[in-house]
Amino acid sequence: MNDVIVVGGNFAGLSAAMQLARARRSVLVIDAGAPRNRFASASHGFFGQDGAAPEAIMRLGLKQLSAYPTFEFVDGLAVSAAGGKDGFRVGLADGGELEARRLILATGVRDALPDVPGLAERWGVSALHCPYCHGYELGGGPLGVLGGDAHGAHKALLISDWGPTTYFLNGGPEPDAEQAAQLAARGVSVERTPIAQLVGEAPKLAAARLEDGREIALAGLFVAPRTQAASPLAEQLGCAFDDGMTGPFVRVDDRKRTSVEGVFAAGDVATQMHNATLASAAGVMAGVGAHQSLLGL
């Protein structure tokens, strides 16, 4: 039986595994090779890794972890989890089963994109969710923010620091008087005619074509998709969830302990702030928390 199984081998999962391997604990990482950031060609704003491809970061992390004799990696999809402290079982899609005393869930989230023609094929390249990750690379060109929820005006104000911004309500709520004044002061245009489709040579973006036939030039469109856990494991185990800005996330404490004893969670699945650096830091805390729990601390 392993000391710890980590489900998910992206920034959070590998960071967690590193702490455990360095503590000479047996740690096994299960990963199916479909991370949320697979659509992005580069990771930005990650100290020491700015501009590196996410896949390259993962390969380097695995290479470094493989130098530790207590580390093991399984290329597979975890589909079930059951048990309790000191006796968890994780079932794989191929029928295999693995056991550990502790679990760390670093399974990430799945994005549910708005139904805008042309958006899906641009996701992660010119249709984006995080300006801190990708805004600089758009070169100060014209930007759009897709509305539809109560946070759209706030995001439009933020995005305007990266380029001239149009806030597309797209059927969402009108800005209130205070928001309208703030948007005007920042030079943000508010567009009430819905987007009919995104145009340009995908995955690049040239413009948003509106339902009235007009086109508004865009270098990038920022979108806040709804999110949900990419894996059912946390729900199967009975972990509590909280409601976030874009969807539910697993409730954890400062040591990344979930509501289920012996189960830890880190990364996008356990926060409403999604960022590579934050995911890695959360993974470190989950690894440390799991290790200390094995010692009864």
Buried (B, 14 or more C-beta within 10 A) or exposed (E): EBBBBBBBBBBBBBBBBBBBBBBEBBBBBBBBEEBBBEBBEBBBBBEEBEEBBBBEBBEEBBEEBEEBEBBBBBEBBBBBBBBEEEEBBBBBEEEEEBEBBBBBBBBBBBBEBBEBEBBBEBBBBBBBBBBEBBBEBBEEEBBBBBBBBEBBBBBBBBBBEBBBBBBBBBEBEEBEEEBBEBBEEBEBBBBEBBBBEBBBEBBEBBBBBBEEEEEBBBBBBBBBBBBBBBBEBBEEBEBEBEEBBBBBBBBBEEBBBBBBEBBBBBBBBBBBEBBBBBBBBBBBBBBBBBBEBBEEE
